[in-house]
Amino acid sequence: MLDLLEEKVKQERETSELSRLDKDFFFKLQEHIGILKSANDLISQRKLQLMQELLQELVDLRAEKILKGHQTGMLTPEVNLAQFASTFKKFKKDALKSLLQEEATTQRVIVLQDLPQFYGPELEILGPYKKGEVVLLDRTVVTLLKEENLVEER
């Protein structure tokens, strides 16, 4: 198993795309690590240490590739990381766009009464907010809440 792990790490180092792993690769690795942990001899302990180091490197290399957008050959749990990376890139782009807009579309207000959770103009969930809390809200939401005396400008 140590040889296979070394081979997979080598493949990850040498290619820019994710290398293919069997779906049960990490499960088999986990079983082998369990066997090595239960053995009390020095050779097994050294193999265990090497496997842990190689496993860490393999996971780091794969995560880095996924975050850079190399999505072919992903295992099911790695898809979540890719989706997170994609969402984060979109958030970063949207946040930058919002900051660079000439006219601010949000406004800082102080909440005058406890507000339950509600939907914003883009159907995003807002709140709940506590009395006295200072929040940044879309101007259209602020206008509606001010009319009901639920918030005031800060």
Secondary structure, 3 states (H helix, E strand, C coil): CHHHHHHHHHHHHHCCCCCCCCCCHHHHHHHHHHHHHHCCCHHHHHHHHHHHHHHHHHHHHHHHHHHCCCCCCCCHHHHHHHHHHHHHHHHHHHHHHHHHCCCCCEEEEEECCCECCEECCCCCEECCECCCCEEEEEHHHHHHHHHCCCEEEC
